[in-house]
Amino acid sequence: MGIVHIPIHTMSDTHEPSMETIISLAKRRGFVFPGSEIYGGLAGTYDYGPLGVALKNNLRNLWWRIFVESRDDMYGVDAAILMNPKVWEASGHVTGFSDPLIECKKCKHRFRADQVKTKPKKDKEDNLVRDEEVWICEHCGSKNNMEEPQQFNMMFKTHAGASEDAMTVYLRPETAGGIFMNYKNIIDSVHPKFPFGIAQIGKAFRNEIAPRDFIFRLRELEQMEVEYFVRPDEWEQAFEQWRIMMHEYAQAIGIKDSTLHELEVLPKDRAHYSKRTIDFEFDYPFGRKELWGLAYRTDFDLSAHEKGSGVELKYLNEVTKEKFTPHVIEPSLGVDRTVLATLLSAYRQDEMGNEKRVYLAFPPIIAPIKAMVSPLLRNKPELVEKARSVYKDLKKVIPQIMWDDNGNIGKRYRRQDEIGTPFCITIDFDTLGEKPELKDTVTLRHRDTAQQERMSITNVISVVRDAIQGITSS
Ligand code: ATP
């Protein structure tokens, strides 16, 4: 049936939001709040509100669908966060999981040495002094007044047990440790064919020296990780496969190719276990920085845990009797940075009816709310009753929908635009049969174009369902 065209003017220069814009939208609309805020907060911690939880669930579920369920060679685990500390001794984290810490002699503020601002050193005649830089304290502004850098271990320690000599345990700094601990369990219980992978989504903790940039650098974070076990001579093709899959995921969640950049990490900058690493960097408002990582971890972990535990962790091919220590490819994706990148990627501003409009152009599959149902007027009981029944029917098939009858219809649409709801469904007098040929039809409004279509309630259900399954876009 008919489509109503609403003139939209896109303001092309306002597509890139500032961090302040995103942080304030996230708080105002219930995506992300500062952690324990009424006590002044705790650096590096944030809480997710109703829309943030829904967005995160959608991002995790889609990741699981693509990285695990779409394949025949992937197995999931959910390992304990607390582990025997020997895990982290063997993996090298107790000695090696550290960042260089530097302290300002004047104000005693501490920074990550590789993130301290520098500027080129000049002599009295204003000539550059080659290979020398001036270190500037971000807090008090003093120049070249820093202590020597020291290595600072970022693992959080706690104690397991009530006795005085309770065991020191660590909050895991990456989920990978829990995956390696289950390598043998998966072999012994599932008997997977080679190559195969293990996936896990869960919290990780890093005592970052300088948590910053909203949910970019946190002390409590969440990761979606795969350890994919391969024959030593097959690592390159597996690396390539997962690299492509990471791009597929980026595309599915609305991260544009033009904002995602692969950085081949130089040997001197790679983690202690890696022989090749690609950082997937994203253009944040504060610069191009890591979003996700893809690493070739060789047989470092399984060999180290075999040595540390005394338990053999080799793979035996029952047919050929070939026995070897598998090598590992690891795609590692931070959930929180993914949330930030999708919010930034989805943010749009345009002008509609001479008013500025803000909307989040989430792909429907990750939108926290899929559709809003509303009666055209809230003071007409017959409209409200019909709208309620449409809402109830739709909610049975698509639970992530919302009811809104507050304020005028234009305001309701704007509120939904701002949280990225792809569809608004309005019940009006034609739905009740004022024009008999339109009975039981509703208007379906599309978020990005603001176009409205008239269609039957049954068609609305299938349009919304198809869109959130990725069959068509909004
Ligand atoms: P960075 O160089 O930014 O400190 P990293 O190289 O230490 O990151 P990895 O150890 O590769 O990060 O961790 C894998 C993924 O986990 C990262 O790509 C990122 O998405 C996420 N991640 C790591 N540290 C943090 C953090 N402090 N806060 C939020 N997410 C993080």
Residues whose N, C-alpha, C, O or C-beta is under 5 A from the ligand:
A	BS01	ATP	R206 E208 I215 F216 R217 L218 L221 E290 L291 W292 G293 S332 L333 G334 D336 R337
